[in-house]
Amino acid sequence: MFRVSLRLLLRTDNDPEFPSEAFASWPKQQCMAIQCIQPGKPIQNDRIERFNRLNQDEVLDQYLVAELDDVREADREFLNDYDLHRPLQALDGMTPVEERDRHARSSTFEASG
């Protein structure tokens, strides 16, 4: 008999805000482990580093905001564009929406009512 144990891992960098008890308590409640990348090795967290850079360049540096809600709205618009409307190399230059529509047109599956 095999025993399988799944444990989710939250990977972070070593920024000074992360050692706080408030930050550490949420993953513990979710049965997650926290793993920090090695100091000086941001490539170990490359996807989030790239996203953070894009978000900084295309949202935070573009707007002068007075309210946190303004930042949230700008982020929602950015994420919508980022997730749905940016061409992706992995999709041969199509956007996720274009790929979804192409796939739907070529599908032989029909929904029954």
Backbone as CSV, one residue per row, in Angstrom:
resi,resn,N_x,N_y,N_z,CA_x,CA_y,CA_z,C_x,C_y,C_z
1,MET,0.839,-1.176,0.000,0.000,0.000,0.000,0.887,1.245,0.000
2,PHE,0.534,2.184,-0.878,1.309,3.413,-0.984,0.592,4.533,-0.265
3,ARG,1.354,5.383,0.319,0.803,6.564,0.972,1.248,7.781,0.170
4,VAL,0.291,8.543,-0.310,0.601,9.722,-1.109,0.315,10.961,-0.280
5,SER,1.262,11.839,-0.249,1.092,13.082,0.480,1.371,14.239,-0.463
6,LEU,0.361,15.046,-0.691,0.538,16.236,-1.511,0.718,17.436,-0.602
7,ARG,1.695,18.216,-0.896,1.912,19.428,-0.117,2.150,20.565,-1.086
8,LEU,1.345,21.586,-0.975,1.508,22.747,-1.833,2.668,23.584,-1.338
9,LEU,3.352,24.210,-2.284,4.540,24.978,-1.973,4.352,26.404,-2.458
10,LEU,4.568,27.351,-1.587,4.530,28.768,-1.932,5.973,29.225,-2.034
11,ARG,6.370,29.595,-3.231,7.762,29.984,-3.457,7.853,31.500,-3.474
12,THR,8.767,32.053,-2.720,8.914,33.509,-2.638,10.374,33.889,-2.765
13,ASP,10.578,35.179,-2.965,11.950,35.657,-2.905,12.246,36.019,-1.448
14,ASN,13.354,36.664,-1.214,13.796,36.928,0.161,13.611,38.384,0.568
15,ASP,12.593,39.036,0.026,12.356,40.431,0.372,12.042,40.559,1.858
16,PRO,12.329,41.713,2.448,12.177,41.859,3.892,10.739,41.753,4.398
17,GLU,9.739,41.955,3.545,8.362,41.865,4.035,7.912,40.429,4.277
18,PHE,8.597,39.459,3.736,8.137,38.086,3.825,8.352,37.387,5.170
19,PRO,9.314,37.756,5.997,9.471,37.035,7.263,8.373,37.303,8.302
20,SER,7.439,38.186,8.044,6.445,38.541,9.052,5.539,37.359,9.396
21,GLU,5.059,37.350,10.620,4.152,36.292,11.062,2.829,36.365,10.301
22,ALA,2.396,37.579,9.965,1.145,37.727,9.209,1.261,37.040,7.851
23,PHE,2.399,37.170,7.204,2.595,36.514,5.912,2.675,34.998,6.081
24,ALA,3.374,34.548,7.090,3.605,33.112,7.279,2.372,32.361,7.762
25,SER,1.433,33.037,8.401,0.291,32.327,8.977,-0.683,31.805,7.917
26,TRP,-0.904,32.553,6.841,-1.876,32.106,5.834,-1.464,30.790,5.183
27,PRO,-0.240,30.650,4.671,0.124,29.347,4.077,0.015,28.189,5.071
28,LYS,0.351,28.433,6.320,0.224,27.372,7.329,-1.221,26.918,7.461
29,GLN,-2.147,27.877,7.458,-3.576,27.545,7.557,-4.042,26.740,6.347
30,GLN,-3.383,26.921,5.194,-3.751,26.227,3.964,-2.949,24.946,3.758
31,CYS,-2.195,24.541,4.778,-1.319,23.359,4.701,-0.295,23.490,3.570
32,MET,0.241,24.675,3.452,1.260,24.942,2.440,2.600,25.170,3.126
33,ALA,3.649,24.864,2.415,4.993,25.160,2.886,5.499,26.397,2.151
34,ILE,6.349,27.163,2.803,6.976,28.330,2.174,8.412,27.964,1.858
35,GLN,8.807,28.211,0.623,10.194,27.968,0.237,10.739,29.230,-0.407
36,CYS,11.792,29.762,0.156,12.418,30.960,-0.400,13.442,30.547,-1.452
37,ILE,13.562,31.374,-2.473,14.607,31.129,-3.457,15.949,31.436,-2.805
38,GLN,17.005,30.948,-3.407,18.334,31.205,-2.872,18.667,32.685,-3.057
39,PRO,19.297,33.308,-2.069,19.681,34.714,-2.206,20.527,34.939,-3.460
40,GLY,20.201,35.989,-4.192,20.944,36.319,-5.404,20.598,35.465,-6.610
41,LYS,19.510,34.686,-6.556,19.130,33.800,-7.653,17.680,34.076,-8.097
42,PRO,17.391,35.278,-8.605,16.011,35.591,-9.002,15.503,34.700,-10.132
43,ILE,16.398,34.049,-10.864,15.969,33.168,-11.954,15.152,31.989,-11.413
44,GLN,15.314,31.657,-10.133,14.543,30.567,-9.539,13.065,30.934,-9.400
45,ASN,12.758,32.192,-9.561,11.384,32.670,-9.482,11.096,33.504,-10.732
46,ASP,11.576,33.040,-11.881,11.609,33.855,-13.086,10.246,34.266,-13.623
47,ARG,9.245,33.407,-13.535,7.937,33.761,-14.099,7.303,34.928,-13.354
48,ILE,7.362,34.881,-12.043,6.768,35.971,-11.276,7.621,37.228,-11.385
49,GLU,8.932,37.076,-11.484,9.798,38.246,-11.671,9.466,38.934,-12.999
50,ARG,9.246,38.158,-14.054,8.891,38.733,-15.354,7.541,39.429,-15.279
51,PHE,6.571,38.759,-14.643,5.260,39.378,-14.515,5.349,40.661,-13.699
52,ASN,6.076,40.649,-12.600,6.213,41.853,-11.778,6.832,42.993,-12.566
53,ARG,7.843,42.683,-13.396,8.473,43.724,-14.212,7.483,44.301,-15.212
54,LEU,6.724,43.412,-15.892,5.716,43.885,-16.833,4.667,44.739,-16.135
55,ASN,4.201,44.288,-14.989,3.203,45.032,-14.244,3.740,46.397,-13.830
56,GLN,4.981,46.433,-13.392,5.602,47.707,-13.008,5.689,48.646,-14.214
57,ASP,6.190,48.120,-15.338,6.380,48.950,-16.534,5.063,49.398,-17.159
58,GLU,4.091,48.500,-17.225,2.890,48.780,-18.005,1.699,49.266,-17.189
59,VAL,1.787,49.180,-15.880,0.678,49.665,-15.049,1.174,50.723,-14.072
60,LEU,2.008,50.300,-13.151,2.366,51.183,-12.048,3.143,52.421,-12.490
61,ASP,4.002,52.290,-13.494,4.774,53.439,-13.966,3.977,54.335,-14.917
62,GLN,2.816,53.892,-15.370,2.055,54.639,-16.370,1.022,55.595,-15.774
63,TYR,0.668,55.385,-14.531,-0.435,56.139,-13.944,-0.017,56.839,-12.671
64,LEU,-0.545,58.015,-12.488,-0.439,58.718,-11.228,-1.778,58.517,-10.536
65,VAL,-1.794,57.793,-9.452,-3.056,57.424,-8.814,-3.163,58.039,-7.425
66,ALA,-4.393,58.326,-7.047,-4.642,58.891,-5.734,-5.219,57.858,-4.772
67,GLU,-5.834,56.833,-5.309,-6.522,55.842,-4.481,-6.058,54.436,-4.836
68,LEU,-6.061,53.551,-3.859,-5.709,52.157,-4.085,-6.672,51.503,-5.077
69,ASP,-7.946,51.893,-5.047,-8.917,51.341,-5.997,-8.545,51.656,-7.445
70,ASP,-7.891,52.805,-7.676,-7.438,53.141,-9.025,-6.369,52.163,-9.500
71,VAL,-5.475,51.789,-8.598,-4.435,50.804,-8.926,-5.084,49.454,-9.212
72,ARG,-6.049,49.071,-8.399,-6.736,47.796,-8.609,-7.427,47.763,-9.966
73,GLU,-8.080,48.845,-10.342,-8.764,48.904,-11.648,-7.748,48.816,-12.787
74,ALA,-6.647,49.550,-12.676,-5.610,49.493,-13.708,-5.044,48.075,-13.800
75,ASP,-4.855,47.420,-12.654,-4.357,46.041,-12.647,-5.356,45.083,-13.287
76,ARG,-6.646,45.260,-13.015,-7.666,44.397,-13.640,-7.618,44.517,-15.161
77,GLU,-7.513,45.739,-15.645,-7.438,45.948,-17.097,-6.169,45.309,-17.668
78,PHE,-5.048,45.499,-16.983,-3.792,44.907,-17.430,-3.879,43.393,-17.471
79,LEU,-4.408,42.780,-16.397,-4.501,41.323,-16.342,-5.441,40.778,-17.415
80,ASN,-6.519,41.466,-17.688,-7.429,41.042,-18.753,-6.693,41.037,-20.094
81,ASP,-5.975,42.100,-20.369,-5.203,42.163,-21.613,-4.102,41.104,-21.615
82,TYR,-3.380,40.980,-20.523,-2.265,40.038,-20.403,-2.732,38.593,-20.578
83,ASP,-3.852,38.250,-19.958,-4.336,36.869,-19.980,-5.075,36.499,-21.263
84,LEU,-5.708,37.454,-21.929,-6.592,37.116,-23.045,-6.186,37.671,-24.405
85,HIS,-5.549,38.825,-24.434,-5.401,39.523,-25.704,-3.963,39.713,-26.189
86,ARG,-2.991,39.191,-25.484,-1.598,39.294,-25.935,-1.237,38.091,-26.779
87,PRO,-0.653,38.322,-27.932,-0.192,37.182,-28.735,0.885,36.390,-27.972
88,LEU,0.790,35.084,-28.086,1.736,34.218,-27.400,2.546,33.414,-28.405
89,GLN,3.821,33.347,-28.189,4.699,32.562,-29.046,4.279,31.095,-29.043
90,ALA,3.854,30.595,-27.886,3.441,29.195,-27.774,2.188,28.893,-28.593
91,LEU,1.429,29.930,-28.952,0.223,29.752,-29.772,0.459,30.264,-31.193
92,ASP,1.703,30.250,-31.625,2.083,30.721,-32.961,1.608,32.146,-33.222
93,GLY,1.743,32.997,-32.222,1.419,34.407,-32.384,-0.050,34.749,-32.215
94,MET,-0.873,33.750,-31.913,-2.287,34.041,-31.675,-2.495,34.418,-30.210
95,THR,-3.583,35.118,-29.959,-3.946,35.415,-28.578,-4.701,34.212,-28.013
96,PRO,-4.797,34.090,-26.693,-5.597,33.000,-26.127,-7.052,33.021,-26.601
97,VAL,-7.623,34.203,-26.782,-9.008,34.297,-27.271,-9.094,33.762,-28.701
98,GLU,-8.136,34.130,-29.550,-8.137,33.624,-30.933,-7.974,32.104,-30.959
99,GLU,-7.101,31.569,-30.117,-6.895,30.126,-30.060,-8.158,29.421,-29.573
100,ARG,-8.813,29.981,-28.560,-10.063,29.395,-28.072,-11.117,29.373,-29.168
101,ASP,-11.250,30.486,-29.893,-12.244,30.559,-30.966,-11.898,29.600,-32.108
102,ARG,-10.620,29.497,-32.457,-10.195,28.568,-33.505,-10.509,27.139,-33.095
103,HIS,-10.220,26.817,-31.850,-10.479,25.475,-31.343,-11.988,25.186,-31.335
104,ALA,-12.778,26.167,-30.939,-14.237,25.976,-30.893,-14.799,25.742,-32.299
105,ARG,-14.271,26.436,-33.295,-14.748,26.257,-34.675,-14.380,24.887,-35.224
106,SER,-13.249,24.342,-34.780,-12.822,23.053,-35.317,-13.322,21.867,-34.502
107,SER,-13.991,22.133,-33.403,-14.463,21.057,-32.534,-15.637,20.323,-33.163
108,THR,-15.648,19.020,-32.972,-16.764,18.215,-33.469,-17.786,17.942,-32.373
109,PHE,-17.495,18.454,-31.201,-18.399,18.256,-30.066,-19.610,19.173,-30.199
110,GLU,-20.791,18.633,-30.018,-22.001,19.434,-30.045,-22.705,19.281,-28.717
111,ALA,-23.135,20.382,-28.179,-23.870,20.332,-26.919,-25.313,19.937,-27.195
112,SER,-25.836,19.071,-26.377,-27.246,18.697,-26.531,-28.077,19.435,-25.505
113,GLY,-29.305,19.741,-25.857,-30.138,20.542,-24.971,-31.211,19.797,-24.302
